[in-house]
Amino acid sequence: MSFDLPRNVILPVDDIDVRLDPGPHPFARDNAEAIAENWQHEIAANPALFDGMVVLLSQLAYRDSRLVGRCHSVNYSTFMLWRKRRENSGAEHAYAHAMLVAGDNALVAIRMGPHTVNAGRVYFAAGSFEPVDFRDGLVDVDFNMMREVREETGLDLSGVERGKRYHAMSTSSGTVIFRRYHEMAPADEIARRISAFVATETEPEIEGPVIIRHAADLPDGLSPHMKPLIEWHFANGN
């Protein structure tokens, strides 16, 4: 089990080679009983939870502006126990953010809905990698970004200009991979579209959009990993 990359610093990333191992993750294999017991507590507290499939890393390294790693499909119930036991677990989490940049250079994030695990948290629309995000065993980060944005906000980013490269930041809670997506419309118009989409959903995943207009514009409920990403954006032009 190897996790070898700098922590708490934003890294330029030119290539991502994270592959899906068909075998079980050792954490899932070794904690089956505890996973099942914890899941009963989780769904008792929040019956809206669904035990779908996500992935957990067993390796991740940063080499020559590349992220190289290995991950395994696990049930969401496994992920929920891992969140409580992540230290020395032999597992880590990676996820992707489409950093949505409006035509006026404001950032458009979202606030998660009250029935979700991260209720009230503010970050860019995102979700864990799932098996559907892999092509021939290799993660397709942009597919994941666009899929999650579409599911949560209704926005289609397939024709939107992308930043030239990815960036990543690894912390004790996980590794976020992010890339700018440049929308032509101003932030208020993008927020209006998102709000209109949320209003049509029976059980929306998000509460609504959150506009961030400058580096000090930090909304309540902001996830800790977001502050350095916001500061990076406003310090590094368009």
Secondary structure, DSSP 8 states (H G I E B T S, - for coil): -EEES-SSSEEEESEEEEEEESS--HHHHHTHHHHHHHHHHHHHH-TT----EEEEEEEEEEETTEEEEEEEEEEHHHHHHHHHS-TTSS-B-EEEEEEEE-TTS-EEEEEE-TTSTTTT-EESS--B--GGGEETTEE-HHHHHHHHHHHHH----TTSEE-SSEEEEEETTEEEEEEEEE-SS-HHHHHHHHHHHHHH-SS-SEEEEEEE-STT---TTB-TTHHHHHHHHHHS--
